[in-house]
Structure formats: C-alpha cells, structure tokens
Amino acid sequence: MGAGGEEATWSRHGRQAAFLVAVMAAFLAIAIFLENESIKEVITGETHRADASAVRESNLVKIDIAGGNARLLRLLGADNTRARRALRTAARHRARIEHELQPVNARLRGRIQNDTRKTDHANTQHVLYGAAQVGLEVGIVLASVSIIARRRWLLGAGGAAASAGVVLLMVALLY
C-alpha cells in the first residue's frame, strides 16, 4: 500500500476516533450532571435527617419531662388532700405522652429512616457516577492519544474504557 493509502486509512481512523471522543464526551457530561444531582440529594437528605433527628430529640425531652411530671404528681397526690387534682394532672401528662408525643416520635423515627434510605441511595449513585466518569475520561484520553500515536489498539482500549463507563452510568441510573 502506498503512502496515500496509508494516509487515507489514518484519516479515516482519525475521524472515527474524533467521533468516538465526541460521543464519550457527551456521556461524560451526562455523568457529571447526574453526579452533581446525586450529591445535592445526599446533602438534602442529610439535612432532612438532621432536622428530623433534632425534632425527635426535642420530642424525647418532652416525653421525659411529661413522664417525670406525671410521676411527681402521683407522688405528691398520695399524701396530699389535693390528691385527686394531682392525679388528674398526672393522668393528663400520661395521656399527652401516649396520644401526642409517642405518635410524633414514631413518625419522626420513620421519617429519619426514610431520609437515611434516600441518602444512602443517592450516595451509592454518586459513587457509580464518579466511577463512570473515570471510565469515560480514560476512554477519551486513550482515543485522543490513538490519533496522535497512530495506534488502533489505543482506540480499542479507549472504547473499552468508555464502554465500562457507560455501563456504570446505566447501572447508576437503574439503581
């Protein structure tokens, strides 16, 4: 094959590699965007979980105080002429714990668990998107170098790395 035929082959290789780099760059942009979105989800989830935990802690303090008040009133009511009033007040504290504070506590516990699941899910996606970016970036570099070095195997290796990145991107999307 003459010099002109070899140049045409490398010209075609260069076009193929350039097209492959463009496709890889598009997937890379998608992976970067999705990773940024998953990071936002992690931060938002952690914020929601922290808020719910703080409210739950406050609720637990209310439960402790109301329970302590109820116990004190029962004790005071045992030896006092105003026993009935103290016992009724103690019963109101107990009823508040049972009907108001404990249900709130249960809802908050569920909300915290849900926020934890969402945060863990987003964090796993974040890691997968990051790994996808690495595969795509390595693919872009190898495909670009294949043009300069005129080595087809580098284009193949770049395609393989980028394919791994696309697979990880799909896994993260389907997760």
C-alpha positions in Angstrom: 0.0 0.0 0.0 1.3 3.4 -0.9 1.8 6.4 1.3 -1.5 7.9 0.0 -3.4 4.8 1.0 -1.9 4.8 4.5 -2.8 8.5 5.0 -6.4 7.8 3.9 -6.6 4.9 6.4 -5.2 7.1 9.2 -7.5 9.9 8.2 -10.5 7.6 8.5 -9.1 6.4 11.8 -8.8 10.0 13.0 -12.4 10.7 12.0 -13.6 7.6 13.8 -11.6 8.4 16.9 -12.8 12.0 16.9 -16.4 10.8 16.6 -15.8 8.3 19.4 -14.3 11.1 21.6 -17.3 13.3 20.9 -19.7 10.5 22.0 -17.6 9.8 25.1 -17.6 13.5 26.0 -21.4 13.6 25.7 -21.7 10.6 28.1 -19.2 12.3 30.4 -21.3 15.4 30.5 -24.3 13.4 31.5 -22.4 11.5 34.2 -21.0 14.8 35.6 -24.5 16.3 35.7 -26.1 13.3 37.3 -23.2 13.0 39.8 -23.8 16.6 40.8 -27.5 16.0 41.2 -26.9 12.9 43.4 -24.5 15.0 45.6 -27.3 17.5 46.1 -29.6 14.7 47.0 -27.1 13.4 49.6 -26.8 16.9 51.1 -30.5 17.5 51.1 -31.2 14.0 52.6 -28.6 14.6 55.4 -30.2 18.0 56.1 -33.7 16.5 56.4 -32.4 13.6 58.5 -30.6 16.1 60.9 -33.7 18.2 61.1 -35.9 15.3 61.9 -33.4 14.0 64.5 -33.3 17.4 66.2 -37.1 17.5 66.4 -37.2 13.9 67.6 -34.6 14.7 70.4 -36.8 17.6 71.4 -39.8 15.4 71.5 -38.0 12.8 73.6 -37.1 15.5 76.1 -40.8 16.5 76.2 -41.7 12.8 76.9 -39.2 12.7 79.7 -40.4 15.9 81.3 -44.1 14.9 81.0 -43.3 11.5 82.4 -41.4 13.0 85.3 -44.2 15.5 86.0 -46.7 12.7 86.0 -44.6 10.6 88.5 -44.1 13.7 90.7 -47.8 14.5 90.7 -48.6 10.9 91.6 -46.2 11.0 94.5 -47.4 14.4 95.7 -51.0 13.3 95.3 -50.5 10.2 97.5 -50.1 12.2 100.8 -52.0 15.4 100.0 -55.5 16.5 100.4 -55.4 17.7 96.8 -54.7 14.2 95.6 -57.4 13.9 93.1 -56.4 17.1 91.3 -52.7 16.0 91.2 -53.7 12.5 90.0 -55.9 14.0 87.2 -53.0 16.3 86.1 -50.7 13.2 86.2 -53.2 11.4 84.0 -53.2 14.3 81.5 -49.4 14.2 81.3 -49.6 10.4 80.7 -52.3 10.9 78.1 -50.3 13.6 76.3 -47.3 11.2 76.2 -49.4 8.4 74.8 -51.6 10.2 72.4 -49.5 13.2 71.3 -45.8 12.7 71.9 -45.3 9.0 71.3 -47.0 9.1 67.9 -44.9 12.1 66.9 -41.9 10.1 67.9 -42.9 7.2 65.8 -43.5 9.4 62.7 -40.1 11.1 63.2 -38.4 7.8 63.5 -40.0 6.7 60.2 -39.0 9.9 58.6 -35.4 9.6 59.7 -35.3 6.0 58.4 -36.7 7.1 55.0 -34.3 10.0 54.8 -31.4 7.6 55.6 -32.5 5.3 52.8 -32.8 8.1 50.3 -29.4 9.5 51.3 -27.7 6.1 51.0 -29.3 5.6 47.6 -28.1 8.9 46.4 -24.7 8.3 47.8 -24.4 5.0 46.0 -25.4 6.7 42.8 -22.8 9.4 43.4 -20.1 6.8 43.6 -21.3 5.0 40.5 -21.5 8.2 38.5 -17.9 9.1 39.6 -16.6 5.7 38.5 -18.4 6.2 35.2 -16.7 9.5 34.8 -13.3 7.8 35.3 -14.0 5.2 32.6 -15.2 7.9 30.2 -12.3 10.2 30.8 -9.8 7.4 30.4 -11.6 6.4 27.1 -11.3 10.0 25.9 -7.6 10.2 26.6 -6.8 6.9 25.0 -8.9 7.6 21.9 -7.2 11.0 21.6 -3.8 9.5 22.0 -4.6 6.9 19.4 -4.9 9.7 16.8 -1.5 11.2 17.7 0.3 7.9 18.1 -1.5 6.3 15.2 -2.2 3.1 17.2 -5.5 1.5 16.6 -5.3 -0.6 19.8 -5.4 2.6 21.8 -8.7 3.4 20.2 -9.9 0.0 21.1 -8.7 0.3 24.6 -10.3 3.8 24.8 -13.6 2.3 23.5 -13.4 -0.4 26.1 -12.8 2.0 29.0 -15.6 4.3 27.8 -17.9 1.3 27.5 -17.2 0.4 31.1 -18.0 4.0 32.0 -21.3 3.8 30.1 -22.2 0.5 31.8 -21.5 2.1 35.2 -23.6 5.1 34.2 -26.5 2.8 33.2 -26.2 0.9 36.5 -26.3 4.1 38.4 -29.4 5.3 36.5 -31.2 2.0 37.1 -30.1 1.7 40.7 
